[in-house]
Amino acid sequence: MTTSEVQPPKGLVTETSTTTSRRNSRRWTLKVTAALCVAFALPAPGFPSAHADQGRKTNNAYVTNSEDDTVSVISTRTNSVTATIPVGDGPFAVSVTPDGRTAYVTNFVDDTVSVISTRTNSVTATVPVGDGPSAVAVAPDGRTAYVVDNGDGSVSVISTRTNSVTATIPVAFAPQGVAVSPDSRTVYVPASGNDTLSVISARTNSVTATIPVGNTPLGGVAVTPDGRTVYVTNFGDETVSVISTRTNTVTDTIPVGAPQSVAVSPDGRTAYVTSDFAQGEVSVVSTRTNTVTDTIPVGNAPLAVTFAPNGRTAYVTNANDNTVSVIDTRTNTVTDTIPVGNAPRGVAVASKHTKSSHDVRPDTRRPRQRL
């Protein structure tokens, strides 16, 4: 198989005898599961200092670069990288607090979460979590960050006041993504190990329901602004499951080519799904009819997608060409392409009224190994 033919393998859960071996294994996994086509990748751009955009009143997008161990800070006003922030080993996902002051970044290789001040664009705390943190979502009330621990089959609950883990919730095998309901009462975690969606009560920190979805949900999960519907991407059977939060049942299934991530627009009318990993597309889904109404060509190997708080712009990370595509949601066209770091994965936009977003991860599980 050539590098250009690399596809996301099944999810990652490894068990090795030493920390070094585990980290080397995860670093290898990062290189493979990002489906990086080195022969076709763009050169990594130079970055300003981490404080270059300090104090400026502008919305910023935060992008995790999994091979550089950095986060790129993009000014949404100029669509340019204004800062780069060193974080932990193998940054995957990012989510921002509703007030836009803090970003949480999962570091898949060293089992930590980097806490970033968006005012200074610097790491202010590092939180140890479970094995292989692959996704994060800050609750809309801003009090809690939920971190998916892929290797442990658990969710770490972080208090954003103390930046410490206050609870650990067992979920299904190989959990991938996470989303929180608008009222902050319910947490949704898809797991590729048994093709289900775990429904968690934020009050009791326990699983209250388990919903069968499609084949190999890679972590793409989003809740509509009214809290009535959840969308889950199923990479294995190329569908998106539509779930009623009232009945916790699948009410519709949408055919979408090789879906990765999903985000719902702030007005709730549209869902964007990163799809067709090889060709690089975003499928536009009407949430009224649950049908694909348009497709948008983007970069190579699109992974994560998020909307700006005003809904007029969407941002897509392209892992194989080290770029972020900027989409005008009124015309469903790419209006700009921003070079970032090596193997960008997660993206979130911070502003005064931020809507948190989270990365989708190609299912990176491998069979457990003992060395």
C-alpha positions in Angstrom: 0.0 0.0 0.0 1.4 3.4 -1.0 1.2 6.4 1.4 -1.5 7.9 -0.8 -3.6 4.7 -0.3 -3.5 4.8 3.5 -7.0 4.7 5.0 -8.0 5.0 8.7 -7.7 1.6 10.3 -9.8 0.3 13.1 -9.6 2.2 16.4 -6.5 2.1 18.7 -6.3 0.3 22.0 -2.8 -0.8 22.9 -1.2 -2.4 26.0 2.5 -2.4 26.2 5.0 -3.2 28.9 6.6 0.2 29.1 5.6 3.8 28.8 8.2 4.3 26.1 6.9 1.5 24.0 3.4 2.7 24.4 4.3 6.2 23.3 6.3 4.9 20.4 3.3 2.8 19.4 1.0 5.8 19.6 3.4 8.0 17.6 3.3 5.4 14.9 -0.4 5.3 15.1 -0.6 9.1 14.7 1.4 8.8 11.5 -0.7 6.1 10.1 -4.2 7.0 11.2 -4.0 10.6 10.1 -3.5 9.1 6.6 -0.7 11.4 5.9 0.4 11.4 2.3 4.0 12.6 2.9 4.8 12.7 -0.8 1.9 15.1 -1.4 2.0 17.2 1.8 2.8 20.9 1.7 5.8 22.2 3.5 5.0 23.3 7.1 4.8 27.1 7.2 6.7 29.2 9.6 4.8 30.5 12.6 4.9 33.7 14.6 5.6 33.5 18.4 2.9 32.2 20.6 2.0 35.7 21.8 1.8 37.4 18.4 -2.0 37.8 18.6 -2.1 38.5 22.3 -4.7 41.0 23.5 -6.3 41.5 20.0 -10.1 41.6 19.9 -10.8 39.0 17.2 -12.3 35.6 16.9 -9.7 32.9 16.7 -9.8 29.4 15.5 -7.6 26.8 17.3 -6.2 23.9 15.2 -4.4 20.9 16.7 -1.3 19.8 14.7 -0.8 16.2 15.7 2.6 15.7 14.2 4.1 19.0 15.3 2.8 18.9 18.9 1.4 22.4 18.5 -1.8 24.3 18.1 -2.1 26.9 15.3 -4.1 30.0 16.2 -6.0 31.5 13.2 -7.4 34.9 13.1 -10.9 34.5 11.5 -10.7 38.2 10.4 -7.6 37.7 8.3 -7.7 33.9 7.8 -4.0 33.7 8.7 -2.0 32.0 11.4 -1.1 34.5 14.1 0.4 32.3 16.7 1.6 28.7 17.4 1.4 27.1 20.9 3.5 24.2 22.0 1.3 21.6 23.7 1.6 17.9 24.7 2.6 14.9 22.6 0.1 14.1 19.8 -2.6 16.7 20.1 -5.9 15.4 18.8 -9.0 17.4 19.7 -9.8 20.9 21.0 -12.8 22.5 22.6 -13.3 26.1 23.9 -15.2 27.3 26.9 -18.4 29.3 26.1 -16.8 32.6 27.2 -14.0 32.0 24.8 -11.3 32.4 27.4 -9.9 28.8 27.6 -9.2 26.0 25.2 -8.8 22.4 26.1 -6.5 20.2 24.0 -6.3 16.4 24.3 -2.8 15.0 23.8 -3.2 11.4 22.6 0.3 10.1 23.1 1.2 11.4 26.6 -2.3 11.0 28.2 -2.8 14.7 29.1 -5.0 17.7 28.4 -3.3 21.0 27.8 -5.3 24.0 29.1 -4.7 27.2 27.0 -5.4 30.8 27.9 -6.8 32.3 24.7 -5.8 35.8 26.0 -2.1 34.9 26.2 -2.1 31.9 23.8 -0.1 29.9 26.3 -0.5 26.7 28.3 -1.6 27.5 31.8 -2.2 23.9 33.1 -1.7 20.3 32.1 -4.2 17.7 33.3 -3.4 14.0 33.5 -6.3 11.9 32.1 -6.9 8.3 31.0 -5.3 6.2 28.3 -5.2 7.8 24.8 -7.4 10.9 25.1 -8.9 11.4 21.7 -11.8 13.8 22.1 -13.0 16.7 24.3 -16.1 18.8 24.6 -16.7 21.6 27.1 -20.3 21.7 28.4 -22.3 24.8 27.3 -22.5 25.9 30.9 -18.7 26.1 30.9 -18.3 24.2 34.2 -17.1 20.8 32.8 -14.9 19.4 30.1 -15.5 15.8 29.0 -12.5 13.9 27.7 -12.8 10.6 25.9 -10.1 8.1 26.9 -9.9 5.8 23.9 -7.6 3.2 25.4 -9.4 3.0 28.8 -13.0 2.9 27.4 -13.8 5.8 29.7 -14.6 9.5 29.9 -12.6 11.8 32.2 -14.7 14.6 33.8 -12.6 17.8 34.3 -13.8 20.7 36.4 -12.9 23.8 34.5 -12.6 25.7 37.8 -9.9 23.6 39.3 -8.6 21.9 36.1 -8.6 18.5 37.8 -10.4 15.2 37.1 -13.4 14.9 39.3 -14.9 11.6 38.0 -14.2 8.8 35.5 -17.1 7.2 33.6 -16.8 3.7 32.1 -18.3 3.6 28.6 -18.2 1.1 25.7 -15.0 -0.3 24.2 -13.0 2.2 22.0 -14.9 5.4 22.5 -14.1 8.0 19.9 -16.0 11.3 20.1 -18.1 13.4 22.5 -20.9 16.0 22.4 -22.9 17.7 25.2 -26.6 18.7 25.0 -27.4 22.4 25.0 -28.7 22.3 28.5 -25.5 20.6 29.7 -27.4 17.7 31.2 -26.6 14.9 28.8 -23.3 13.7 27.2 -23.1 11.6 24.1 -20.2 9.3 23.3 -20.0 7.0 20.2 -17.8 3.9 20.5 -16.5 2.0 17.5 -15.8 -1.1 19.6 -19.4 -2.1 19.6 -21.1 0.4 17.3 -23.1 2.2 19.9 -23.7 5.6 21.3 -23.5 5.9 25.1 -25.9 8.4 26.7 -24.5 9.8 30.0 -26.3 11.8 32.7 -24.1 14.8 33.6 -25.8 14.8 37.1 -24.9 11.3 38.1 -21.9 10.8 35.7 -23.3 7.4 34.7 -24.5 5.8 31.4 -28.3 5.8 31.3 -28.8 4.4 27.8 -26.9 2.6 25.0 -28.1 3.2 21.5 -27.0 0.9 18.6 -25.9 3.0 15.6 -24.1 2.2 12.3 -20.9 0.3 11.6 -17.7 1.9 13.1 -18.7 5.3 14.4 -15.5 7.2 14.2 -16.4 9.9 16.7 -18.4 12.3 14.7 -21.2 13.3 16.9 -23.2 16.6 17.2 -26.4 17.8 18.9 -28.9 20.2 17.3 -29.3 23.6 19.1 -32.8 22.6 20.3 -31.4 19.4 21.8 -33.9 17.2 20.1 -31.6 15.4 17.6 -28.1 13.8 17.7 -26.1 13.0 14.5 -23.5 10.2 14.5 -21.2 9.4 11.7 -20.6 5.8 10.8 -17.5 5.3 8.7 -17.9 1.5 8.2 -21.2 1.6 6.4 -21.0 5.1 5.1 -24.0 6.5 6.9 -25.0 9.1 9.4 -27.4 7.9 12.2 -30.1 10.4 13.2 -31.2 9.9 16.8 -34.2 11.3 18.7 -33.1 12.4 22.2 -36.6 12.0 23.5 -36.8 8.3 22.7 -33.0 7.5 22.4 -33.7 5.7 19.2 -32.4 6.0 15.6 -35.1 7.6 13.5 -33.3 8.0 10.2 -30.2 6.9 8.4 -28.5 9.2 5.8 -26.1 7.7 3.2 -22.9 9.7 3.2 -19.6 8.6 1.7 -17.0 7.6 4.3 -18.1 10.2 7.0 -15.7 11.4 9.6 -16.9 14.4 11.5 -20.2 16.3 11.8 -21.2 19.7 13.0 -24.6 21.4 13.2 -25.0 25.0 12.2 -26.0 27.5 15.0 -29.4 28.0 13.4 -29.9 24.2 13.4 -30.9 24.0 9.8 -27.8 22.4 8.4 -25.3 19.7 9.3 -21.8 19.6 7.7 -20.2 16.2 7.4 -16.6 15.7 6.4 -16.8 12.8 4.0 -15.0 11.0 1.2 -11.7 10.8 2.9 -9.7 10.1 -0.3 -11.4 12.8 -2.5 -11.9 15.4 0.2 -15.5 16.6 0.5 -18.0 18.1 2.9 -21.5 16.8 2.6 -24.2 19.4 3.3 -27.2 17.8 5.1 -30.6 19.5 5.6 -31.7 18.7 9.1 -35.4 19.2 8.1 -35.3 16.4 5.5 -32.2 14.5 6.6 -30.9 14.4 3.1 -27.7 15.5 1.4 -28.4 18.7 -0.5 -24.9 19.6 -1.6 -21.2 18.6 -1.6 -18.2 20.9 -1.2 -14.8 20.0 -2.4 -12.1 20.7 0.3 -8.6 19.6 1.0 -7.0 16.1 1.2 -8.3 13.9 4.1 -10.7 16.2 5.8 -11.1 15.3 9.4 -12.8 17.9 11.7 -15.4 20.6 10.9 -16.8 23.4 13.0 -19.0 26.5 12.4 -18.1 30.1 13.5 -20.5 31.3 16.2 -22.4 33.5 13.6 -22.8 30.5 11.3 -21.6 32.3 8.2 -18.3 30.4 8.0 -17.2 26.8 8.6 -13.6 25.5 9.1 -12.4 22.1 8.0 -9.0 20.5 8.9 -7.3 18.6 6.0 -4.8 16.2 7.5 -2.9 15.2 4.4 -2.2 18.6 2.9 -1.7 20.5 6.2 -4.4 23.1 5.6 -7.7 24.4 6.8 -10.5 25.1 4.3 -12.7 28.1 5.0 -16.3 27.7 3.7 -18.8 30.4 3.1 -22.0 28.7 4.4 -24.3 30.9 2.3 -22.8 29.7 -1.0 -21.3 26.4 0.2 -18.0 27.2 -1.4 -14.4 27.3 -0.2 -13.3 30.9 0.0 -9.8 30.5 1.5 -7.3 27.8 2.3 -5.0 28.4 5.3 -1.6 26.5 5.7 -1.2 25.3 9.2 1.1 22.7 11.0 1.7 19.1 10.2 -1.4 16.8 10.2 -4.1 19.1 11.5 -6.9 17.3 13.2 -9.2 19.2 15.6 -10.6 22.7 15.3 -12.7 25.0 17.5 -13.5 28.7 17.2 -13.2 31.0 20.3 -15.2 34.1 20.7 -17.3 35.9 23.3 -20.1 33.5 22.6 -18.2 30.4 21.5 -19.9 27.2 20.5 -17.5 24.4 21.4 -16.4 21.9 18.8 -14.4 18.8 18.9 -12.3 16.7 16.5 -13.3 13.5 15.0 -10.7 10.8 15.0 -10.2 8.1 12.4 -10.9 4.9 14.4 -7.4 4.2 15.5 -7.8 1.0 17.6 -5.5 -1.9 17.1 -5.7 -5.3 18.8 -4.1 -5.2 22.3 -0.5 -6.2 22.2 1.9 -7.3 24.9 5.5 -6.7 24.2 
